């Protein structure tokens, strides 16, 4: 038994020949929209039965209209704690028709475009997702960063929200204060100071 199925949209570009599950004289096949680009709209399914002697019989199942799947939503996006070391992104994600199965956050710098791209999975606490982007993971580059948020649901629908205007500033010069001289004797002396730096000192 075969159940060739495709959507009306774009002809048969998404046709799948699948086999049904046989239980006595009943044969069942579940059409999953995720196997058809997550498309809604009109679906066509034909049913073909084959005998061992080579006979074939087919019928067309009634056309079925699959309701539109609403894509996941991403809200309350905040970019914070922007320093020379990186930045933090927080947001909320929801799916009105199902459940979110995965969130990915590809991130890269403007310099040399995607030569440093990393695909991150944010952490989740309650209904809030968080990602900390570190400059050290991107060739230690300053300047413009790009982070896109991809949210996927259990039907295969996907939503993308690009954040393309994050500027990671260059670190300022180290600050040296409170310089003191002590332990002066014939063999030398000790210099003590306080150093503040946005970057790790060498």
TISEKE-487716 format. One record per residue (C-alpha): residue number from 1; residue in three letters; x, y, z. Coordinates in steps of 0.1 Angstrom, whole numbers, plus 5000, padded with zeros to 4 digits. Layout:
BEGIN
[NUM 'ALA' [X Y Z]]
...
//
This chain:
BEGIN
[1 'UNK' [5000 5000 5000]]
[2 'UNK' [5013 5034 4990]]
[3 'UNK' [4999 5069 4999]]
[4 'UNK' [5015 5094 4976]]
[5 'UNK' [5008 5128 4991]]
[6 'UNK' [5016 5164 4981]]
[7 'UNK' [5003 5199 4986]]
[8 'UNK' [4985 5220 4960]]
[9 'UNK' [5011 5247 4964]]
[10 'UNK' [5039 5244 4938]]
[11 'UNK' [5025 5213 4922]]
[12 'UNK' [5042 5181 4933]]
[13 'UNK' [5075 5196 4945]]
[14 'UNK' [5069 5180 4980]]
[15 'UNK' [5054 5147 4970]]
[16 'UNK' [5061 5117 4993]]
[17 'UNK' [5054 5081 4986]]
[18 'UNK' [5048 5066 5020]]
[19 'UNK' [5035 5032 5031]]
[20 'UNK' [5006 5028 5055]]
[21 'UNK' [5002 5007 5086]]
[22 'UNK' [4982 4975 5080]]
[23 'UNK' [4959 4961 5107]]
[24 'UNK' [4937 4934 5093]]
[25 'UNK' [4918 4950 5064]]
[26 'UNK' [4924 4985 5077]]
[27 'UNK' [4953 5005 5064]]
[28 'UNK' [4963 5038 5080]]
[29 'UNK' [4987 5066 5070]]
[30 'UNK' [4992 5098 5090]]
[31 'UNK' [5001 5128 5068]]
[32 'UNK' [5025 5151 5087]]
[33 'UNK' [5028 5187 5074]]
[34 'UNK' [5064 5188 5085]]
[35 'UNK' [5072 5163 5057]]
[36 'UNK' [5057 5189 5033]]
[37 'UNK' [5076 5220 5041]]
[38 'UNK' [5052 5227 5070]]
[39 'UNK' [5027 5240 5044]]
[40 'UNK' [4991 5247 5051]]
[41 'UNK' [4963 5247 5024]]
[42 'UNK' [4950 5220 5001]]
[43 'UNK' [4966 5185 5003]]
[44 'UNK' [4962 5156 4978]]
[45 'UNK' [4965 5119 4988]]
[46 'UNK' [4961 5090 4964]]
[47 'UNK' [4959 5054 4977]]
[48 'UNK' [4974 5025 4957]]
[49 'UNK' [4970 4988 4966]]
[50 'UNK' [4992 4962 4950]]
[51 'UNK' [4987 4925 4950]]
[52 'UNK' [5015 4899 4950]]
[53 'UNK' [5005 4889 4914]]
[54 'UNK' [5012 4925 4903]]
[55 'UNK' [4977 4939 4901]]
[56 'UNK' [4973 4976 4911]]
[57 'UNK' [4943 4996 4921]]
[58 'UNK' [4941 5032 4931]]
[59 'UNK' [4917 5058 4944]]
[60 'UNK' [4920 5094 4952]]
[61 'UNK' [4912 5104 4988]]
[62 'UNK' [4891 5136 4993]]
[63 'UNK' [4912 5168 4991]]
[64 'UNK' [4919 5181 5025]]
[65 'UNK' [4925 5216 5036]]
[66 'UNK' [4951 5219 5064]]
[67 'UNK' [4946 5251 5085]]
[68 'UNK' [4974 5276 5085]]
[69 'UNK' [5000 5269 5112]]
[70 'UNK' [5009 5301 5132]]
[71 'UNK' [5046 5304 5135]]
[72 'UNK' [5063 5308 5169]]
[73 'UNK' [5065 5343 5183]]
[74 'UNK' [5095 5361 5199]]
[75 'UNK' [5089 5390 5222]]
[76 'UNK' [5105 5412 5249]]
[77 'UNK' [5139 5411 5232]]
[78 'UNK' [5165 5430 5252]]
[79 'UNK' [5202 5434 5245]]
[80 'UNK' [5220 5443 5277]]
[81 'UNK' [5254 5443 5294]]
[82 'UNK' [5272 5454 5263]]
[83 'UNK' [5309 5457 5271]]
[84 'UNK' [5342 5451 5253]]
[85 'UNK' [5338 5414 5264]]
[86 'UNK' [5304 5408 5247]]
[87 'UNK' [5267 5412 5255]]
[88 'UNK' [5236 5394 5268]]
[89 'UNK' [5203 5388 5250]]
[90 'UNK' [5171 5380 5268]]
[91 'UNK' [5137 5373 5252]]
[92 'UNK' [5105 5353 5254]]
[93 'UNK' [5092 5328 5229]]
[94 'UNK' [5058 5312 5225]]
[95 'UNK' [5038 5291 5200]]
[96 'UNK' [5001 5297 5197]]
[97 'UNK' [4994 5264 5180]]
[98 'UNK' [5018 5240 5196]]
[99 'UNK' [5050 5238 5215]]
[100 'UNK' [5085 5251 5208]]
[101 'UNK' [5109 5223 5202]]
[102 'UNK' [5141 5241 5196]]
[103 'UNK' [5157 5276 5196]]
[104 'UNK' [5190 5284 5179]]
[105 'UNK' [5209 5316 5179]]
[106 'UNK' [5236 5318 5152]]
[107 'UNK' [5260 5347 5159]]
[108 'UNK' [5289 5362 5139]]
[109 'UNK' [5308 5394 5135]]
[110 'UNK' [5306 5419 5106]]
[111 'UNK' [5343 5415 5100]]
[112 'UNK' [5350 5387 5075]]
[113 'UNK' [5312 5380 5077]]
[114 'UNK' [5305 5345 5089]]
[115 'UNK' [5340 5331 5092]]
[116 'UNK' [5334 5330 5130]]
[117 'UNK' [5297 5319 5131]]
[118 'UNK' [5286 5299 5162]]
[119 'UNK' [5253 5283 5166]]
[120 'UNK' [5242 5288 5203]]
[121 'UNK' [5213 5273 5223]]
[122 'UNK' [5201 5297 5249]]
[123 'UNK' [5194 5288 5285]]
[124 'UNK' [5158 5290 5298]]
[125 'UNK' [5145 5301 5331]]
[126 'UNK' [5107 5302 5334]]
[127 'UNK' [5094 5318 5302]]
[128 'UNK' [5127 5338 5295]]
[129 'UNK' [5155 5327 5273]]
[130 'UNK' [5191 5340 5278]]
[131 'UNK' [5223 5340 5258]]
[132 'UNK' [5256 5355 5268]]
[133 'UNK' [5278 5362 5237]]
[134 'UNK' [5315 5363 5245]]
[135 'UNK' [5339 5382 5222]]
[136 'UNK' [5365 5354 5230]]
[137 'UNK' [5343 5330 5210]]
[138 'UNK' [5345 5352 5179]]
[139 'UNK' [5382 5357 5172]]
[140 'UNK' [5382 5384 5199]]
[141 'UNK' [5368 5408 5174]]
[142 'UNK' [5353 5442 5182]]
[143 'UNK' [5327 5460 5162]]
[144 'UNK' [5293 5450 5148]]
[145 'UNK' [5278 5416 5158]]
[146 'UNK' [5248 5398 5143]]
[147 'UNK' [5226 5374 5163]]
[148 'UNK' [5196 5358 5148]]
[149 'UNK' [5169 5340 5168]]
[150 'UNK' [5154 5309 5152]]
[151 'UNK' [5124 5293 5170]]
[152 'UNK' [5110 5260 5157]]
[153 'UNK' [5077 5243 5167]]
[154 'UNK' [5065 5207 5168]]
[155 'UNK' [5049 5210 5133]]
[156 'UNK' [5081 5222 5117]]
[157 'UNK' [5072 5259 5115]]
[158 'UNK' [5101 5283 5120]]
[159 'UNK' [5104 5320 5128]]
[160 'UNK' [5135 5341 5125]]
[161 'UNK' [5142 5374 5142]]
[162 'UNK' [5175 5391 5132]]
[163 'UNK' [5193 5414 5156]]
[164 'UNK' [5219 5431 5134]]
[165 'UNK' [5229 5463 5152]]
[166 'UNK' [5250 5452 5183]]
[167 'UNK' [5282 5471 5187]]
[168 'UNK' [5309 5455 5209]]
[169 'UNK' [5332 5485 5218]]
[170 'UNK' [5369 5483 5219]]
[171 'UNK' [5383 5480 5254]]
[172 'UNK' [5396 5512 5269]]
[173 'UNK' [5432 5517 5280]]
[174 'UNK' [5441 5501 5314]]
[175 'UNK' [5438 5526 5343]]
[176 'UNK' [5467 5528 5368]]
[177 'UNK' [5462 5545 5401]]
[178 'UNK' [5474 5546 5437]]
[179 'UNK' [5511 5541 5428]]
[180 'UNK' [5532 5536 5459]]
[181 'UNK' [5569 5531 5466]]
[182 'UNK' [5579 5511 5497]]
[183 'UNK' [5607 5489 5511]]
[184 'UNK' [5634 5513 5499]]
[185 'UNK' [5669 5501 5509]]
[186 'UNK' [5703 5496 5494]]
[187 'UNK' [5691 5465 5475]]
[188 'UNK' [5662 5483 5457]]
[189 'UNK' [5625 5491 5464]]
[190 'UNK' [5590 5478 5458]]
[191 'UNK' [5564 5495 5435]]
[192 'UNK' [5527 5488 5442]]
[193 'UNK' [5498 5501 5422]]
[194 'UNK' [5461 5495 5414]]
[195 'UNK' [5452 5485 5378]]
[196 'UNK' [5417 5485 5364]]
[197 'UNK' [5412 5470 5329]]
[198 'UNK' [5382 5459 5308]]
[199 'UNK' [5405 5432 5293]]
[200 'UNK' [5425 5405 5310]]
[201 'UNK' [5460 5418 5317]]
[202 'UNK' [5490 5402 5301]]
//
